[in-house]
Amino acid sequence: MSKFIVLTGVTRGLGRALLEGFIGSGATVAGCGRNSKAVAELSKMFGAPHRFDTVDVTDDDAVKTWAASVLVSHGPPDLLINNAAVINRPAPLWELTAEEFDQVTSVNINGVANVIRHFVPAMVAKGSGVIANFSSGWGQSTSPEVAPYCASKFAIEGMTQALAQELPPDMAAIPVNPGIIDTEMLRSCFGDAAGSYPTPEKWAKKAVPFFLALGPRHNGQSLTVEAGA
């Protein structure tokens, strides 16, 4: 039986690569992103039963409306993936403005909590489903000039593991580190050196079956998926 997947940050990077992989596997995907033009292109490209909506995950009311509509049209997801994230410009913490810091934590922490708040109750009522929240190597270790991002991903590790303790037995919440992938976000930190790492498309070839295999036995585990050779 094909799975129904809800995926945030679907218009670029890892989210876009996962989208194509999941659809290719036979899954149905409901995705969101902030770029309305990119969302419209996805809707035209893939069409029903998939659906794509323009949603800012930092807007709790917008997430509430989106989730309610998705739950009516498709029911509770089998797999909920919180992928949407941003990173700060590389700089020492004291040189970043309050607005820059808040932007990172608003998307990377509050946005994840908003999506969980409005999708997980239906999953709990159904008694099944997996919540996978994107963490990072910088959610378990640190580097200079990315302090807000590190803080947000350390928060994802803790929040997800606490959520795992709150779920019924046949569900799971898992923080997932995707490894180091050549994305726009990585290039903002690594520059051209990011090109020595796997592309999102290569990563997705391993990541798609990895995500589809997640289940209750993985609840609370901090896992890593990498592109490999």
Summary of the structure (lengths in Angstrom):
residues: 229
radius of gyration: 16.6
end to end distance: 30.2
largest distance: 51.2
contacts: 772
relative contact order: 0.15
helix: 53%
strand: 15%
